């Protein structure tokens, strides 16, 4: 069982920055991939960014050039640096771990990000 704990959410003005962290209970360098997803009220959960074990990354079009996903294997922690935040980035952000390349995936409890205009 992998446990994921997010932190770093909060309230920020449009144009501001936040850095989210996801601390994992296991050795993340062994994980197939990790990622960030978000869910706004009344919307489905959507992919924000993923990072694979080899370091390759994928971003949603809506965050390209503004968000950066990274990880520190020594600290078993993944990050999401969010710059130039927009009100439409407001959502609960969830950390995800694809440990074995197949189900089950693991999820954190989520952290709220609110961007005011």
C-alpha positions, 0 to 999 in steps of 0.5 A: 500500500502506497500512501501519498500526502499533498501539501502546498495548496492555498489562496493566491491572486491571479498571476501568482505562484504556488508549489505543491508537494506530494510525499510518498511512503515508498521509494518513488524511483521504483514507480512507473509514473507519478502525476498531478490531477485536478478537479474543479466543482462540477467537473471531472478530474483531469490530468495536469502533468505526469512524470515517468520513471525515466524523467519524461513529462507530459502536460495538459495544454492548459498548463504548458509553459506555466507549470513544471512537474519534478521529483526528488527521489532522495526525498520520495517527493514529487512537486508541481511548480505553478506560475502565472496562475489563473482563476481557471486553475482553481481546483482540488489538486490530487497526487497520483502514483502508477506504481507497477504500470497497471492498476491499482493507482494510488491517490492522495487526499487532495489539496485545494488551490484557489486563484482569485481574480 
